[in-house]
Amino acid sequence: GELGLGWSGGEGDGEDGGEYAGPYAVYRYLDGTAKHAPLGGASAAADEAGPRANPVLFVPGNAGAYEQCRSLGGEAAKAWSLRLGRRSATNEWMAEAHVYAVDLGEELGGASGALLRRQAAYVQRTMSALASAYATRVVVVGHSFGALVARRAAAAAIGEALARNGSSPVRALLNVASASRAPPLASGAQHALGALYSAADAA
């Protein structure tokens, strides 16, 4: 399968003109096609699938590529194909999954706390957009350092929702091959990353 564009995002479109600055975008996995669907595309995809669609967001790690979501997306596509063939899918929940991936420009976020904060701000906005479009909570899958980005983004999104008496946009947060407790390199250069870990643990 290939990856179809979900929506492009963010350069300089935060309230301060730079909060989400970066070469970032979001793609939807579409098995066998590369279908373009700009910013309203998630809503259209949700409407087409009906009320049971489950949005899943993949966050790649340090220098990681959004194409790494293919395994996840492929399993969802296989489950859907089994259902179309009137055969029971191994995981019925996956048969209803719409898999998205954030493109963080293959940045070296693992070497910069500032980059990770910028990435997390974009991922947070994407979580909220998907939750709104699908009218349900999002499952977030973070790989390697992408798990730290996802944790920070989820904590901020949940905090904002609770502050306005809303519901959490996050159904579950799954970490894959992640350094969940501390940065893999202990050095002075990692001080900013250590602060991010502490903040994520406190949330």
N, C-alpha and C positions, 0 to 999 in steps of 0.2 A: 504494500500500500504506500501511498504518498501522503504528504501533509498539505492540507488546504489552508489558506490564510483565513484566520478568524477575524482579527482586527489588528491594525497597526496602532502603535500607541506612542505616546508619551513625551516626545522631546520637548522639554520646556513648557509642559502644559499644567504644571502644578500651580497653586495659587500664587507662589512667589516666583513663578516663571522658571523654576529650576528643580523643584522637588522630585519630579519624575523624569528629569532630563536624562537622556541616554538612548542608545540605539536599540530600543526594546520593542518587542511585538509579541502577539499571541497568535498561535496557530491551532487549528482544529485538525485532528487526525481523521482523514477520510480514506477508507480503504479503497485503493484502486483509482482514485481520482484526486485532482488538485483543484478544488473548487474555491473560488474567491468569494468571501462574504464579509463586507466591511462592517463598521462598528455595530450596526444593528443585527449582524449575522447570528449572534448567539440567541437572540430572541426568536428569530425566524427558525433556527434549528430546534429550539425548544418547542415552538408551536407545531412544527411538522411532526415531532416525535410524540407529542401528546404529554399528558401530565406525569407519566412515569419516568421520564428521562432523568438520568443521574449524571450531573456534571462532575468531571474529574480533571484536576489541574496538576500537571507535571512541572516540577521546578528542577532544572539541571544544576549540577554543581560547578566547582571551580573550573573555568575554561570549558565547561560542558556545552553540548549542542542540544537544541530542542528536539532534533531527530531521534534522540535516545528514547523518546516516548513510544517508539514503534512497537516494542515488545508489549507494552501495556495496551496500546491501541489495537494491535493485532489480535490480542486475546478478546477484546471487546467485539471486534469485527467477526471473529470466529464464533463467538457465542451467539451473535445476531444471526449469522448464516445458519447455524444449527436450528434456531427458532424458526427461520423462514422455511427450512426444510421439514418443519413439523417434528424435529427431533429435540429431545430435551438437552438444553445447554448445561454444561457442568456447573456454571455459575450464572443463575438467572439474573442476578443483579448486574453482572457485567454485560449481559445482553442489552440492557437499557443504558449503558454508559456512553456518554459523549466525552471523548478524551481531548483535552486541550494541553498545549505546552507553551511555556513562556520562552521566548528567545531573548537571552540576556547578552547577546553579542559575543559569547564565549569569553567574557571578561575574566580576568584573574581575581575574582572576588575573594578567594582564599588568602590573598596577600594584602587585602585592604579592607579595614572596617568601614571606611567611607563608601566604598563600592557596595558592600553588603547592605548597608543602610539604604542606599539608593535603590538597589534591587528589591529590597523588602517593601519599600514604599510602592513600587510598581506592582509587585505581586499582590499586595494588600488591595490595591484598587481593582486588580483583575478578579480577585476572589469575590469582592463585593458586586462587581458587574455581572459575573456569572450567576451568583446567587439571586440577583435581582431578575436577570433574564429568564432563568429557569424556575423561579419562585420556589426554590428548595436549596438546601445547604450543599456545600461543595466538599468533595473528598480531595484532599491535597496530598500529593506524593512528592517528597523532597529527596533528591539523590545527593549524597556526599554533602558538600557545603550548601547545596540547595536546600537541605533539610533545616539548616540554621536560618537561611533566608525565609523559608516557609514558616518556621516557628515564630520568628519575629513578626512576620506579616500577619499570621493568624492571631497572635496575642493582641496586636494593635487593632485588627478588625473586630475581634470579639469585644475588646474594651470599648471601642466606639459604639458598637451595637448596644451594649449594656448601658452605656451612658445616656442613650436616648430611648431606653426601655424597649429596644428592639430585640430580635432573636439573633443568635450567632449565625454568621454566614458559613461556618465550617462544620461539616458533619464529622470528619475524622482527619487526622494528620498522620501520615505514614512516612517513616524514615527508612531509607534504603542505603546501606553501606555508608552510614554517616558517623562523623566524629561528634557524638551527641553531648558529651560531657565537657570536653575541653579542646582547644585548638591542637592539631597534631604536632605543631612546632612550638616549643616554649622558648621565646626570645623576647627581647624588648620590642622588636618590630610587631609582635603579636599582641601588644597591650590593648589596642583598640578592639581586637577580636575577642580577647578575654572579657572585656566589658560587655560585649554583645552577648556572650554566653551567660554572663551573670544576669543580664537583663531578661534574657529568655527564660532562665530558670526561675526568676522571681515572678514572672507573669503567670 
